[in-house]
Amino acid sequence: MQATKIYEKAERLTQLPPYLFVEIDRAKRKLQEEGKDVIDLGVGDPDLATPPHILERLKRAADDPANHRYSFTEGIRELREAIARWYDRRFRVALDPHTEILPLLGSKEGIAHLPLALANPGDVVLVPDPCYPPYRSGAILAGAEVVSMPLLEEQGFFPDLWALSQKAVRRAKALFLNYPNNPTAATATTEQLQEAIDLAKEYGFPIAHDAAYSEISFDGFQPISFLQLPEAKSVGIEFHSLSKTYNMTGWRIGWACGNAQLVAALGQLKTNLDSGMFQPIQWAGIAALDGDQGSLQQAVATYQARRDLLVDALAKAGWQITKPKASFYVWAHVPTKEPSMEFAARLLEQSHVVVTPGVGFGPSGEGYVRFSLTVPTARIQEAVDRISKTL
Ligand SMILES: *Cc1c(COP(=O)(O)O)cnc(C)c1O
């Protein structure tokens, strides 16, 4: 029997970019169903466990009926205060917990919603290419026009901001930046971020900086916060998250902070969309931020050892690849002449190793693949051995 079609998708859904990893996902699942041993260096999701003291706090808070009711969109005061303390300790940035911090149900939620709060249909949102997908999809869902800012290796994977068309920057309602960067693993300097602030002030649009990887860095390098720049708070906000820092991706806890007007606009939107975060998660988040940071140091040491193993081995095998200073990704040139999608598909087929083709993050990602350092060293070694045999 023919199913009756009872709806047409809203146009905004049809305008979202196609999900480019369908083929690779399908091939991966097929191999796994056949019982093949697939090593997945594709997903950006920590394999390490959430530290025990954070779990303990969740469990204790879950037993208290006072925590079972609706929270507020703006979260409990204690969480906003803990975030303010952490920003002060970590970056020497002062934040008002009442007006300059907004908890989010994972930072992705706030990132994807921000254009809905700032842009009208036809306005421009400036988005890096390659990038974390929600910058682009959030802008599209808001009906905005996405203007891509290529991240090129010769420019340190920072956009050439003053090369953007006047027409685009005049209509811009938001500029997304992300350092340490996913997928390129690049970091930004104060001077680069200052350039963005200068442009934003000249043309009058807000900056949203995503700092999800600020705590994952190597060899003594300390990433900066966008908010450390003196004028940052007058033009922008920073997104942050417990996901990568404390292995809490499934928990959904992050925040936006900085410019009070931007925080208020996003907050106003969110009161109409959600009713806040489960309170035990907020209490556990406080335990994460205020608690012992030993497990974070251990996680960073783990990622660093994995990075060294992967990069040293691939470089020896002739790959054009450098050691990232931050994030848990390695961004490498495709070592053959194949397009990144074909190369990744072949690697999966022949060596049962998943890597993410760079083009999936945007056209300027073509020619690269991204490795995630989220599997144990023995598996990374095995992956490198298989890859070398294949090529
Ligand atoms: C993982 C990631 C996040 C964090 O997302 P959550 O929704 O907080 O889990 C944000 N930005 C980038 C670039 C990421 O890779």
The ligand as an ORCA input file, in Angstrom:
! r2SCAN-3c Opt
* xyz 0 1
  C      32.846     19.033     21.115
  C      32.741     20.454     20.725
  C      31.922     21.323     21.458
  C      31.217     20.861     22.707
  O      29.932     20.527     22.483
  P      28.948     20.247     23.700
  O      27.633     20.521     23.082
  O      29.265     21.194     24.805
  O      29.133     18.818     24.090
  C      31.856     22.652     21.086
  N      32.593     23.110     20.055
  C      33.403     22.317     19.356
  C      34.227     22.900     18.278
  C      33.487     20.961     19.659
  O      34.288     20.179     18.928
*
